[in-house]
Amino acid sequence: METNVQIIKFGGTSVGSGERIRRVATIIAHKVHDSGEDFPVVVVSAMADVTDQLLHIARLACTGEHQHCEAEQNALKQKHLEAAKNLLLKHEDRYSQLVQDLETACTALKQDITELHSSATKARTHEIPLRTAAVAAWGERFSVLLLAAAVRNSGVDAVPIHEEAIITTRPQSETHQPLGTVIGAEPLTEETRVNAQKLAYPLIESRIVPVMPGFIGRTTTGFVTTLGRNGSDYSATVIGAALDCTEVTIYTDVDGVLSADPRIVANSRLLPRLSYAEAARLSWFGAKVLHPRTLIPIAHRNIPVRVRNTFRPHSRGTVVGPERTQRSAAAAITVRHQLALITVENTDMFGAPENAGQVFALASRAGAAPVAICSSSGYHLSFMVEEQAADSVLALLQHDMGTWRVICTRGLAACACIGSGFSADPMSPARAITALARERIPVVTQGASESGIILIVEDQDSERALRCLHRDLIAPVIPLLRHGTQEKRREAR
């Protein structure tokens, strides 16, 4: 296909009301009419909070609370009908058609809820996760109807895609899976490529904008699946890779990726550019802008991802792409909270190196992926895990590691100073540790790589640590001159 394609993805806050959906439709129309823009394929999330509401409905269906379940369904239906009224009330024919489409969708949702209740009643536990996914998928299905109608109303041809573009594995349900949760399935690359192109390319060639649901997929045997909670950004890059797009733009409610959390650091800066590695590490250590898996489908193909603000569309945002020639010592600082440090030691100074593999295998059995490895040798290993997983990891290590001593320190946080050229400047790690020392913040332990340094501090000190690291490594705070001081200087003259 000759037409270059870009993916533009809108999150739940971007389509949170009829007025916001209209704003998104204007952005899409502008891209279609701008000769300098590649043709857009739209991926959209459910309206804000709708997926949570659907999962609550799924729990009520499983437990047989019919009155509450019906009340929630009515509230959900009303939310989308209100958005439709806001969008198209002045256009009677279009409004009537949209209401009819939403009514049809609500009827199909009700059928999926009935099937989920039936599976729960008959104790067919293997069916419940997939039936729950089918219910959870309706938020995106409602969104594509609303957004496609709004785009058409702005004078641009658009079609809501009802089928799932992403083909996935069948997710493996866990034992004692809580009711009303969705299990993430894994996309199948080649199958998704064939399916997405079949759905999108005929429309693109006719200059019709495809509006696709994010977050959801289906197995090769036709069962509806999801990519897991917060997986809609990931779905955008999966579809982007399948359609050989030139760029993926994630529209959200912030200007892009910032150098620190602006709620904690007042003078945090917008980062115009990040490498894939920097963005992935920021995401892993707590930055909320991109989901950790988002970059996986496109990084090896050097397809850039741009993060932009729906409500400030003229801001260029942050571009995440290949490694930059100009490398920065520290681009951003982020914090991951509620961690525990596990230390495994052997009194035998000549312990076998393969013990590290055994330790991590046991941690994996406990369902805990190490957040960071802080230090290791033949007889000593320390690593961070989520605090909630610490007890399970401890129990397995103490049972299986024989004479090895296992120590756990809780209530910790990891401050990650991320920058692709961190190791190129030998003073960067020293400045980071000195910044904490000046504030009398003790460092429990640390780890480093060429893309940054990880400093483990007590969780109660983490916000103070974030501020002083940002100040000393990225953006010095210029103190304001107090009014009283100015008066004294005038008197001295």
N, C-alpha and C positions, 0 to 999 in steps of 0.2 A: 504494500500500500504506500502511495507517494505522500499522502498528507502526514505532516508531523503532528504528533499528539502530545498534549500535556495532561497530567492528572491534577485536578483541583479537588481537594477534600475538605468538607466542612464538618466541624465537630458539633456536639449537642448544644453548646451555648450559642453557636452561630445560627442555628435553626430553632432556637428556643421559643419563638412566638411567630405569629403571622407577620408582624412588622419586620422581624429579623430575617425571615425567609424572603420577604420582598427585597431586603437589602442584598441578600446573597444572590437573588435572581439578577439584580442590577450588575453585580460583579461579573457574573457569567456572561451576560449580554455584552458587556464592555469587551470581554476577551474575544467573543465571537466576531465583533465588529472591528476590532483592532487588527490591522494587517500585519503588525509586528509580533502578534501573539500566535503561538501554535494552537491548533483546534482543541478545545477542552473536552475531556471526559470527566464527568462529575461523580465523586463518591461521597455519600452522605451518611451521617450517623443518625440515630434516633434523637428526637427532641430531648433536651436536658431532663434528666431524672426519669425518663420513660422506661429505660431498660430496668432500672431498680423497681419501678412500679410493676412491670411485667413479671419480674422474678418474685415479687411479693404475691401477685396473682397466682403464680405457679405453686407457691407454698400453700396458699389457701386452698387451691384445687386438690393438692395432695392430701391435705388434712381434712377435707370435706367441709370446710366452712363456707357453705354455698352463699349465704346472704352477704357476707363480707366480700366474697369473691365477685359476686354480681355488682355490688356497689362500686368496687374498684374498676371493673370493666366499664361501667357507665361513666365514671369520672374520666377514664382514659379516652373514651369515645368523645366525650364533651370537649376535652382539651384540644383534640384534633379538629373537631367541628368548629370550635371558636377560631382556631388558626385559619381554617378555610374561609370562614365568614370575613375575617380581617383582610384576607388576600383578595377575594373575588366577589364580595357581596354586590358590588356595583355592576358586575357583568353576569346577568342572571343565568344565561345558558351555561357558561363555563362553571359558575358556582354550582348549579344543579348537577352537572356531570361529576364534579369533584366530590360533592356530598354522596352521590350514588356510589362512586368508587370507594369512598371511605366506609360506607355502610356495608358494601360487599366484603371489604377487608375485615371489618369487625365481625361479620358472620363467620368468616373462615377462622379468625382467631378463636371465636367461641367453640368451634369444632375442635381445634387443637387443645383447648383447655379441657373439653369433655374427654378426649382421648387420654390426656395426662391423668385426669381423675380416675378413669377406668384402669389404667396401668397401676396406679397407687392402690386402688381398692382391691385389685386381684393380686397384689404383691408381686407384680412382674418388675422387680427392682432393676433388671438389666435394661428395661425400656425407659425408665424414668429420666435418666440424663438426656437422652435424645428427644423425648417428648418435651422436656423443659426447654431445650434449645429451640425447638419449633415455636414455643410460646414466646421466648425471648427475642426471636428474630422479627417479630411484628413491628417493633419500634422503627427499624430501618425501612420496612415495607410501607408504613404510613408516611415516613419522611419523603420517600421518592415520589409518592403521589402528590404531596403538597408542593415540593420544590419544582417538579416538572411542570405542574400547573402554573406556578408563579413565573417560571422562565417563559412559558408560552405566552403568558399575559404581558410579558415585557417585549414581545414581538420577535422572539427567537424560537425556532422549532426545537422541541425537546420531547423525549419519550422516557417514561419511567420504565426501568428494567425490572420486571417482576421475578425473573429467574435469578438464581445465585450464580455469580460469575466464577467464584472460587470453588474448585473441586478439592476435597480434603480426604484425609484418612478418616477412619471411624475412630472417635475418641475412646480411650480406655477408661471406663468409670472406676473410681477408687472405692475401696471398701468403706462402708458407712458414709457415703457421700451425703453431705447435708442437703435437705430438700431446698429447692429453689436456687440452686447454683448451676452455673454453666461450666462445662469442661472444654478447654480449648483443643481443637483439632489442628492437625498440621496440613498446610496446603501441599498439593501434589503439583509440581512445577509444570510438567508437560501437559497434563490433563487440563490444568487451569489455563495454560496458554491457548490451547485449542478452543476451549469453551468461551473464554473472554473475547477472543478475536471473532468467533462466530456471532456473539451477541452484539459487539460494538462496531466492527468494521463496516457492515452494510449501512449503519446509521451515519457513521463518520463520512463515508463516501458521498452520502446524500446531504451533508452539512446539517445533520440533525444531532443535537446534543444528547448523548446517552446519560441518564441519571441513574447510577447504580447504587445498590445498598452496600454499605461497608459492614464489617464485623461478622457477616454470616457467610456460610458456604453450604455445600452438600456433598455427601459421599458419592462414590461411583454407583452405589445402589439406590441413591435417591433420598437418603435421610438428611434432613436439615441439621446443620452443625453451626458452631460459632468458632471464632478464633480466640475465645477466652475474653474475660473482662478487660476493658480498655484496649481491645485489639483492633479498633477501627482504623487507626493510623497505619498499623501493620497491613491491614487489608488493602489500603490505598497503594502501598508500595508493591504488594503482591500483584495487584491488577496492573500497576504501572509497568512492572517488569514484563508481564504477559503481553502487554500491548506495545512494547518497545518504545515507551514514551521518552521525551527529551528531558522532562523535569516533573517532579511531584511537588505540589504546593499544599502544605497543611495550613488551612485557615483556622485560627483559634481566637481566644479572647485576650491574647498578649501580643506585644509587638514583635516578638521573636525570642531567641535564647538570650538571657541576661547573664552578666558575670557573677551574680549571686541572687538569692531570693530577695526581691525588693521589699517584702514585708519585714525583713530583718536588717537588710543593708540599704539605707536610704539612697546612697549614691551609686547603686549598681548600674552597669552600663549595658547597652544593647551590643551584642557581638555580631558584626556584619558577616563574619565567616567562621566556620569551624570545619575541621577535618572529620571524616567518619569516625576515626578512633577517639577523638576528643568528645564528640557528641555521644558516642556509645558509653564512654566512661562516665560522663556527666549523668547520663540517664541511669546507669547502674548504681551510682552513688547518691541518688536521691532527686536529681533535677526532674521536674514533672512535665516538661514541654514535649518530649518525644518518648514514646514507649520503647523499652529496650530492644524489642525485636524489629522495630520499624525499618532499620537500615539493612537488615540481612538480605532481602531480595535484590537490592539495587547497588550496594556498595561495590561489589566485584565488577559491576558494569559501568561504574563511574557516572551513574545517573544522579544528579544533584537533588536534594530535598530542600525546599525553602519553607520556612515557618513565618507566617504573616498574620496580621491582625485583621479580622473581618470588619471591625468597627473603625479601623484606620487604613483603608485599602491602599492609600498612596504611600504608606511606609513600606520600604523594600524588604524589611524583615531580616532574617538570618539565613544564609545559604550554607548547607552542610554538604561537603563534597570531598574530592580527593585531597591528599596531603598538600599543604601549602609550601611554596618555596621559602617564604618568610615565616620562620617559626617563632612562636611566642613562648616566653618562659612560663607565664601563667595566664591563661585566658579566662578561667572561671574557677570559683570555689563553691563547693556544694557539701551538704551534710547528709549522711544517712543515720537515722536514729535507731534506738532500741536494739542495740547489738550486744553480743557477749563474746568475750575472748576465751577460746579453748586452748589450753596449753597441755601438751603431752610430752612427758620427759622420762628418760630411762637412766638409771644410775650407771649403767654400763656405757662408758664413754665410747665404746666401739660398736654401737648399735648398728643394725643393718639398714641401709638407705631405703629398702623396699617397704619398711614400716610406714612410710608416708602414704604409699598407695593403699595400705590396709586401713589407715586412719580415714582417708577420704572415702573409701568404699563403705565404711561403717557410717560415716556422716550421710552419705547418699541413701543408705538403707533407712536412716532416720528421716529422710525427706528434707535434708538441709544442705543446700549448696553453699560452700564457703563464700562469704562476701569478699574477703581479702585474706591472702596468706601473708603473715607478718614476718615470720622467721622460720628457718628450718635447717636441720643438720641431721646427721645419722642418728642422733639420740635426743633430738629436741625438735618440736614442731608447734607453732602457734598460729591460729587462724581465727577469723571472725565468722560468726553465724548470727542469724536473726535470734533475738533473745527468746522468742516464743518456742524456738526449736532446741534450745540449749539442753533442756532436761532429757529429751529423747537421745540426743547425741551423747551426753554424759553417760547415760545408762548403758548404751551399747559399748562405748569405749571402756568403761570400767569393767564390763563383763568380759570383753574379748581381748583386751590388751595386756592381760597377765600382770606382770610386775610393774608395768609402766604407771607412772603417777599422772593423774589427770586433774587439772585445775581449771576452774571456771570463774571468770570475773564478769559480772553483769553490769547493767546500767551504763553502757558505753555508746559512743557515737564515732563515726569515721568522718573526719574532715578531709575531703579530697581536693587538692590543688592541681587542676588539670591544665596542661599546656603541652603542645606537641614538641616544643624545644626545651622542656624543663631540664633534662640532663645535659643539654648543651651549655647551660650556664651553671657552673659549679657553685655559684653563690645562691642560687634559688632555694635549694633545700635548707641551707644555713639561715637564710632570711626568714623562711617559714617557721623554723623552730625558734629562732630569736624573737619573732613576733609574739609567740605564745609565752615564751619565758618572761618577756617584759610585762605581760599581763598576769604573771604568776599562774598560768594555766599548765598543770602538769601533763606531760605526754606519757600515756601508758605504754604505748609501743608505736612503731611506724613501719611502713612498707614503701618501696619506691620502684618506679620504672622510668623509662625514657619519656613517658608522657605525663609524669606527675609524681606527687608524693602523697601518701595517705597517712594522716596523723590521727591516732586513736586517743580520744580524750573522754572524760566523764560526760555523760549526756547532759548533766546540769550546766556544764561549761560550754556546750557546743555552740550556742548562739553568740556568746561573747567571742569564742574562738573564730567563728565565721567572720565576724566584723573586723577583728584585728588582722586576720590573714588577708582579707580583701583590702584593708587599708594599706598594709605594708607591701603587698605583692602586686596589686592592681591599681587602686585608685586612692591616693592619699586624701585624707579629709582636710580641707582648708578651714581652720577655725574662723568663725564669724567674729568681728570686732564688736564688743559690747558697747552699748550707748554710753554707760558711765565712763568707760575708758576714753571714749572720744571726747567727752566733756573735760576730763582731766588734761588731755593733750591741748585743748583749746586754752585752758587756764594757764598752762605752762608757757604758752606763747605770750 
